[in-house]
Amino acid sequence: MENSKYIIGIDARLYQIPGGIGRYSRELITGLENVDRENEYYVFLYKEGYDLYKPKHPNFHKVLANVGWYGFREQLKMPRIWKSVKPDLMHFTHFNKSIFYRRPYVVTIHDLTYSITAKEGIKISKLPPFIYEVKQFVYERVIKDVIKKATRVIVPSYNSKKDISIAYKIKNDKVEVTYESVDKSFSVAEKAEVFKILSEKFSLKRQGYFVYVGNASPHKNLKRLIQGFDILSKEKKDIKLVLAGKREKFYAALEDWVRKDNIGDGRIIFTGIVTDDELQALLANSYACTFPSFAEGFGIPPLEAMASGVPILTSATSCLPEVCENAAIYFNPYLPESIAEKMKMILEDHKMRKEFIELGLNHIKKFSWDKMAEETRDIYLKILEKNKK
């Protein structure tokens, strides 16, 4: 403690969640442990995360904060827990900060998907209309308050920075961009044994299918992807479409629709939830990965596909051209015909496929979780040194 400069708190109560914010929290903390041995860090964790996290260095400490999120208990109880370590700065890795916490903080806003899609009339919910409207109203008020009162807002792309600056009328220099990355386990390795099990289960052959990875929320635009594949399937009889994601209400609705209308001639496969090994095997053995989303904060699945050595076909919208640059094949996500055209193009042009595999493998080298953590550490220090003066 005598040699430490500052006390930094990190609210990582979503640490244990497999993807998304959980992965961000884990990679951030791991990276900070690699780059900062001087400042004291207190990591606030839900019980599962508390049991999972093992600090590697004596300047990192874990604090049990077994309080759920999005509720009154969080609003009332968490400020006392955060203040208990007397942090010079708090980092909220999600927007769920209590309105009663008044000390300096930074917040990571991963995307504005709910705000953007709501304005475009896309409802990311199966709730009754009245309850949905109330929930959306509360969400907008909370996220606005968190952003306005933050010392800095961290976002994963310049597209998100622009969206937040415009939507909440805040200065550009208050919003910092730190690019995210992919898990090191994604590689060109084919995971032959794992794929053998999947191929028997789903009747797949290597490079005999396109794959989508993720959830089926409406902004992910899977209906148009399916319609695009349906167009392609009438001409290309030996290719399949694999949709890998947990079976929940949106996937169930899509599956019912596909079955009822016999879309895709029986060649659309819904895998349900898959393990990390199975996900990596599905990607590495696909012909190409498709990612038709309307709105993203960053878009990790396209980078996972590149790291796996397969081409990525994605939307020419939101942050995706920024993140993928010239290493992806782009389509108009609003037109199934455009999706079908690009799928057909990559199927027929083997030289193009090889070129985009190489472009992707080179492009993925630009992204690093360690770099993200180092840039985040620098944001902390810039704020703390300025506050010290």
C-alpha positions as CSV (number, residue, x, y, z in Angstrom):
1,M,0.0,0.0,0.0
2,E,2.9,2.4,0.8
3,N,4.1,2.4,-2.8
4,S,0.7,2.6,-4.4
5,K,-0.5,5.8,-6.1
6,Y,-4.2,5.3,-6.3
7,I,-7.1,3.1,-5.3
8,I,-9.2,2.0,-8.2
9,G,-12.5,0.0,-7.9
10,I,-13.9,-2.1,-10.6
11,D,-17.6,-3.2,-10.5
12,A,-17.3,-6.6,-12.1
13,R,-20.5,-8.3,-10.8
14,L,-21.1,-9.7,-14.3
15,Y,-17.6,-11.3,-14.3
16,Q,-19.0,-14.9,-14.3
17,I,-21.3,-14.5,-17.3
18,P,-19.8,-16.5,-20.3
19,G,-19.9,-13.8,-23.0
20,G,-20.4,-10.1,-23.6
21,I,-19.9,-8.0,-20.5
22,G,-18.6,-11.0,-18.5
23,R,-15.8,-11.6,-21.0
24,Y,-15.0,-7.9,-21.1
25,S,-14.7,-7.8,-17.3
26,R,-12.5,-10.9,-17.2
27,E,-10.2,-9.7,-20.0
28,L,-9.9,-6.2,-18.5
29,I,-8.9,-7.4,-15.1
30,T,-6.5,-10.0,-16.5
31,G,-4.9,-7.3,-18.6
32,L,-4.7,-4.8,-15.8
33,E,-2.9,-7.4,-13.7
34,N,-0.3,-7.7,-16.5
35,V,0.3,-3.9,-16.9
36,D,-0.2,-2.3,-13.4
37,R,1.7,-3.5,-10.3
38,E,1.7,0.0,-8.7
39,N,-1.9,1.0,-8.0
40,E,-4.3,-0.9,-5.7
41,Y,-7.4,-2.5,-7.4
42,Y,-10.5,-3.6,-5.6
43,V,-12.7,-5.9,-7.8
44,F,-16.3,-6.1,-6.7
45,L,-17.8,-9.5,-7.6
46,Y,-21.1,-11.4,-7.3
47,K,-20.7,-14.7,-5.4
48,E,-20.0,-16.9,-8.5
49,G,-17.5,-14.4,-9.8
50,Y,-15.9,-14.1,-6.4
51,D,-15.3,-17.8,-6.3
52,L,-14.0,-17.8,-9.9
53,Y,-11.6,-14.9,-9.7
54,K,-8.1,-15.6,-8.2
55,P,-6.0,-12.4,-8.0
56,K,-2.5,-13.0,-9.3
57,H,-0.8,-10.0,-7.6
58,P,-0.9,-8.5,-4.2
59,N,-2.2,-5.1,-5.5
60,F,-5.4,-6.8,-6.7
61,H,-8.1,-7.6,-4.2
62,K,-11.5,-9.1,-4.5
63,V,-14.6,-7.8,-2.6
64,L,-17.8,-9.8,-2.3
65,A,-20.7,-7.8,-3.6
66,N,-23.5,-10.4,-3.7
67,V,-26.1,-7.9,-4.9
68,G,-28.0,-8.4,-8.2
69,W,-28.4,-5.8,-10.9
70,Y,-31.2,-3.7,-12.2
71,G,-33.1,-3.5,-8.9
72,F,-33.8,-1.3,-5.9
73,R,-31.4,-3.3,-3.7
74,E,-28.5,-2.5,-6.1
75,Q,-29.5,1.2,-6.0
76,L,-29.5,1.3,-2.2
77,K,-26.9,-1.2,-1.0
78,M,-24.1,-1.1,-3.6
79,P,-22.9,2.6,-2.9
80,R,-22.0,1.6,0.7
81,I,-20.0,-1.5,-0.6
82,W,-18.2,0.5,-3.3
83,K,-17.3,3.3,-0.8
84,S,-16.0,0.8,1.7
85,V,-12.6,0.7,0.0
86,K,-12.5,4.6,-0.4
87,P,-11.7,4.4,-4.2
88,D,-10.1,7.4,-5.9
89,L,-11.9,6.2,-9.0
90,M,-14.5,3.6,-9.8
91,H,-14.9,1.8,-13.1
92,F,-18.4,0.5,-13.9
93,T,-18.1,-2.1,-16.6
94,H,-21.8,-1.8,-17.3
95,F,-24.3,1.1,-17.1
96,N,-26.0,-0.2,-13.9
97,K,-24.5,2.3,-11.5
98,S,-26.5,3.4,-8.5
99,I,-27.8,7.0,-8.8
100,F,-26.7,7.4,-5.1
101,Y,-23.0,7.0,-5.9
102,R,-21.4,10.4,-6.3
103,R,-17.7,9.9,-6.3
104,P,-15.6,10.1,-9.6
105,Y,-16.2,7.2,-12.0
106,V,-15.7,6.0,-15.5
107,V,-18.3,3.8,-17.2
108,T,-18.1,1.4,-20.2
109,I,-21.1,1.6,-22.5
110,H,-20.8,-1.4,-24.8
111,D,-23.5,-0.3,-27.3
112,L,-26.6,1.8,-27.7
113,T,-28.5,-1.0,-29.4
114,Y,-31.7,-0.8,-27.4
115,S,-31.9,3.0,-27.9
116,I,-31.0,2.9,-31.7
117,T,-33.3,0.0,-32.5
118,A,-36.2,1.4,-30.5
119,K,-36.0,4.6,-32.5
120,E,-36.1,2.5,-35.7
121,G,-39.2,0.6,-34.5
122,I,-37.4,-2.6,-33.7
123,K,-38.5,-4.1,-30.4
124,I,-35.9,-6.2,-28.7
125,S,-38.4,-7.8,-26.3
126,K,-41.3,-10.1,-26.1
127,L,-42.8,-8.1,-23.2
128,P,-46.4,-6.7,-23.5
129,P,-46.3,-3.2,-25.1
130,F,-47.0,-1.2,-21.9
131,I,-44.4,-3.0,-19.8
132,Y,-41.9,-2.7,-22.7
133,E,-42.5,1.1,-22.9
134,V,-42.1,1.5,-19.2
135,K,-38.9,-0.6,-19.2
136,Q,-37.5,1.4,-22.2
137,F,-38.4,4.7,-20.5
138,V,-36.5,3.7,-17.3
139,Y,-33.5,2.4,-19.3
140,E,-33.2,5.7,-21.2
141,R,-33.3,7.7,-18.0
142,V,-30.8,5.5,-16.2
143,I,-28.3,5.4,-19.1
144,K,-28.5,9.1,-19.7
145,D,-27.8,9.8,-16.0
146,V,-24.9,7.5,-15.9
147,I,-23.3,9.0,-19.1
148,K,-23.9,12.6,-18.1
149,K,-22.3,12.2,-14.6
150,A,-19.3,10.1,-15.7
151,T,-15.9,11.6,-15.7
152,R,-15.2,9.5,-18.8
153,V,-17.3,7.1,-21.0
154,I,-15.4,4.2,-22.5
155,V,-16.8,2.6,-25.7
156,P,-15.5,-0.2,-28.0
157,S,-15.7,1.7,-31.3
158,Y,-15.6,5.2,-32.9
159,N,-19.1,4.5,-34.3
160,S,-20.4,4.1,-30.7
161,K,-18.5,7.2,-29.7
162,K,-20.3,9.2,-32.4
163,D,-23.7,7.6,-31.4
164,I,-23.3,8.5,-27.8
165,S,-21.9,12.0,-28.4
166,I,-24.9,12.8,-30.6
167,A,-27.6,11.1,-28.6
168,Y,-26.6,12.5,-25.2
169,K,-25.0,15.8,-26.4
170,I,-21.7,15.3,-24.7
171,K,-18.3,16.4,-25.8
172,N,-16.2,14.1,-27.9
173,D,-13.2,14.3,-25.5
174,K,-15.3,12.8,-22.7
175,V,-15.7,9.6,-24.7
176,E,-12.7,7.2,-25.0
177,V,-12.4,4.3,-27.5
178,T,-10.8,1.1,-26.5
179,Y,-11.1,-1.7,-29.1
180,E,-12.0,-5.2,-27.8
181,S,-10.6,-8.5,-29.1
182,V,-11.2,-12.2,-29.2
183,D,-10.3,-15.1,-27.0
184,K,-6.9,-16.6,-27.8
185,S,-8.5,-20.1,-28.2
186,F,-10.0,-19.1,-31.6
187,S,-7.6,-20.3,-34.2
188,V,-7.3,-22.1,-37.6
189,A,-7.2,-25.4,-35.7
190,E,-9.9,-27.6,-37.1
191,K,-10.8,-29.4,-33.8
192,A,-11.4,-32.5,-35.9
193,E,-12.6,-34.7,-33.0
194,V,-15.1,-32.1,-31.8
195,F,-16.3,-31.5,-35.4
196,K,-16.8,-35.2,-36.0
197,I,-19.3,-35.3,-33.1
198,L,-21.1,-32.2,-34.5
199,S,-21.1,-33.5,-38.1
200,E,-22.8,-36.7,-36.9
201,K,-25.3,-34.8,-34.8
202,F,-26.3,-32.3,-37.5
203,S,-25.3,-34.1,-40.7
204,L,-22.6,-31.5,-41.6
205,K,-19.6,-31.8,-43.8
206,R,-16.5,-29.6,-43.6
207,Q,-17.0,-26.4,-45.6
208,G,-20.5,-27.5,-46.4
209,Y,-22.3,-24.7,-44.6
210,F,-22.5,-21.1,-43.6
211,V,-22.6,-20.3,-39.9
212,Y,-24.0,-17.6,-37.8
213,V,-23.0,-17.3,-34.1
214,G,-25.0,-15.3,-31.6
215,N,-28.4,-14.6,-30.2
216,A,-31.6,-14.1,-32.2
217,S,-32.7,-10.7,-31.0
218,P,-34.5,-8.8,-33.8
219,H,-31.6,-6.4,-34.4
220,K,-29.5,-9.4,-35.3
221,N,-31.6,-9.6,-38.5
222,L,-31.7,-13.4,-38.8
223,K,-35.0,-13.4,-40.6
224,R,-33.4,-11.7,-43.6
225,L,-30.4,-13.9,-43.4
226,I,-32.7,-16.9,-43.5
227,Q,-34.6,-15.4,-46.5
228,G,-31.3,-14.8,-48.2
229,F,-30.3,-18.4,-47.7
230,D,-33.6,-19.5,-48.9
231,I,-32.9,-17.7,-52.2
232,L,-29.5,-19.3,-52.4
233,S,-30.8,-22.8,-51.5
234,K,-32.9,-23.0,-54.6
235,E,-29.7,-23.0,-56.7
236,K,-27.1,-24.4,-54.4
237,K,-28.5,-27.7,-53.2
238,D,-25.5,-29.0,-51.2
239,I,-25.0,-26.1,-48.7
240,K,-26.6,-25.5,-45.3
241,L,-27.0,-22.7,-42.9
242,V,-26.1,-23.3,-39.2
243,L,-27.5,-20.9,-36.6
244,A,-25.6,-21.4,-33.3
245,G,-27.1,-19.9,-30.2
246,K,-29.1,-20.6,-27.1
247,R,-32.7,-21.6,-27.8
248,E,-34.7,-18.8,-26.3
249,K,-37.9,-17.0,-27.3
250,F,-36.6,-15.3,-30.5
251,Y,-34.9,-18.5,-31.7
252,A,-38.0,-20.5,-31.0
253,A,-40.1,-18.1,-33.1
254,L,-37.7,-18.3,-36.0
255,E,-37.5,-22.0,-35.8
256,D,-41.3,-22.3,-35.9
257,W,-41.5,-19.9,-38.8
258,V,-38.9,-21.9,-40.8
259,R,-40.6,-25.2,-40.1
260,K,-44.1,-23.9,-40.8
261,D,-43.2,-22.3,-44.2
262,N,-40.6,-25.0,-45.1
263,I,-38.0,-22.3,-45.7
264,G,-34.5,-23.4,-46.9
265,D,-35.7,-26.8,-48.0
266,G,-34.8,-28.4,-44.6
267,R,-31.2,-27.2,-44.7
268,I,-31.4,-24.6,-41.9
269,I,-30.0,-26.0,-38.6
270,F,-30.6,-24.5,-35.2
271,T,-28.0,-26.0,-32.9
272,G,-29.2,-24.5,-29.6
273,I,-26.5,-23.7,-27.0
274,V,-23.0,-25.0,-27.8
275,T,-19.8,-25.3,-25.8
276,D,-16.8,-23.1,-26.5
277,D,-15.1,-26.1,-28.2
278,E,-18.1,-26.8,-30.4
279,L,-18.5,-23.1,-31.3
280,Q,-14.8,-22.9,-32.4
281,A,-15.2,-26.2,-34.3
282,L,-18.3,-24.9,-36.1
283,L,-16.5,-21.7,-37.1
284,A,-13.3,-23.3,-38.2
285,N,-15.0,-25.9,-40.4
286,S,-17.5,-23.6,-42.0
287,Y,-17.3,-22.2,-45.6
288,A,-17.9,-18.7,-44.3
289,C,-19.4,-16.9,-41.3
290,T,-22.4,-14.6,-41.8
291,F,-23.2,-11.7,-39.5
292,P,-26.2,-9.7,-40.7
293,S,-26.8,-7.4,-37.7
294,F,-28.3,-3.9,-38.0
295,A,-26.6,-2.4,-34.9
296,E,-23.6,-3.4,-32.8
297,G,-21.3,-1.7,-30.4
298,F,-18.3,-3.6,-31.6
299,G,-19.0,-7.0,-33.2
300,I,-16.8,-9.8,-31.8
301,P,-18.2,-12.7,-33.8
302,P,-16.7,-11.4,-37.1
303,L,-13.3,-11.2,-35.5
304,E,-13.7,-14.7,-34.1
305,A,-14.4,-16.0,-37.6
306,M,-11.3,-14.2,-39.0
307,A,-9.2,-15.8,-36.2
308,S,-10.7,-19.2,-37.1
309,G,-9.5,-18.9,-40.7
310,V,-12.8,-18.4,-42.4
311,P,-14.2,-15.5,-44.5
312,I,-16.8,-13.2,-42.9
313,L,-19.8,-11.8,-44.7
314,T,-21.4,-9.0,-42.8
315,S,-23.6,-5.9,-42.8
316,A,-22.3,-2.6,-44.3
317,T,-23.9,-0.8,-41.3
318,S,-23.2,0.4,-37.8
319,C,-19.6,-0.2,-36.5
320,L,-19.0,-3.3,-38.7
321,P,-17.1,-1.6,-41.5
322,E,-14.9,0.2,-38.9
323,V,-14.1,-3.1,-37.1
324,C,-13.7,-5.3,-40.1
325,E,-12.2,-2.8,-42.6
326,N,-11.3,-4.4,-45.9
327,A,-11.1,-7.9,-44.4
328,A,-14.8,-8.6,-44.8
329,I,-17.3,-9.0,-47.6
330,Y,-20.2,-6.6,-47.1
331,F,-23.9,-6.8,-48.0
332,N,-27.0,-4.7,-47.6
333,P,-28.6,-6.2,-44.5
334,Y,-32.1,-4.9,-45.4
335,L,-32.1,-6.9,-48.7
336,P,-32.2,-10.7,-48.6
337,E,-31.2,-10.6,-52.3
338,S,-27.9,-8.8,-51.4
339,I,-27.2,-11.4,-48.7
340,A,-27.8,-14.3,-51.1
341,E,-25.7,-12.6,-53.8
342,K,-22.6,-12.4,-51.5
343,M,-23.1,-15.9,-50.2
344,K,-23.2,-17.2,-53.8
345,M,-20.2,-15.1,-54.7
346,I,-18.0,-16.5,-52.0
347,L,-19.2,-20.1,-52.8
348,E,-18.2,-19.8,-56.5
349,D,-15.0,-17.8,-56.3
350,H,-12.5,-19.9,-54.5
351,K,-9.7,-17.4,-55.1
352,M,-11.7,-14.7,-53.4
353,R,-12.4,-17.0,-50.4
354,K,-8.6,-17.7,-50.0
355,E,-7.9,-13.9,-50.2
356,F,-10.4,-13.0,-47.5
357,I,-9.1,-15.7,-45.2
358,E,-5.6,-14.2,-45.5
359,L,-7.0,-10.7,-45.1
360,G,-8.8,-11.8,-41.9
361,L,-5.9,-13.5,-40.4
362,N,-3.7,-10.4,-40.9
363,H,-6.5,-8.0,-39.7
364,I,-7.1,-9.8,-36.4
365,K,-3.5,-9.0,-35.3
366,K,-4.6,-5.4,-34.8
367,F,-6.8,-6.4,-31.8
368,S,-5.5,-7.3,-28.3
369,W,-7.2,-7.5,-24.9
370,D,-3.9,-6.6,-23.3
371,K,-3.8,-3.4,-25.4
372,M,-7.4,-2.7,-24.4
373,A,-6.4,-3.0,-20.7
374,E,-3.4,-0.9,-21.1
375,E,-5.4,1.9,-22.8
376,T,-8.0,1.6,-20.0
377,R,-5.2,1.9,-17.3
378,D,-4.0,5.1,-19.1
379,I,-7.5,6.6,-19.0
380,Y,-7.6,6.0,-15.2
381,L,-4.2,7.6,-14.7
382,K,-5.1,10.6,-16.9
383,I,-8.2,11.3,-14.8
384,L,-6.5,10.7,-11.5
385,E,-3.5,12.8,-12.2
386,K,-5.7,15.7,-13.4
387,N,-7.9,15.4,-10.2
388,K,-4.7,15.5,-8.1
389,K,-3.6,18.9,-9.4
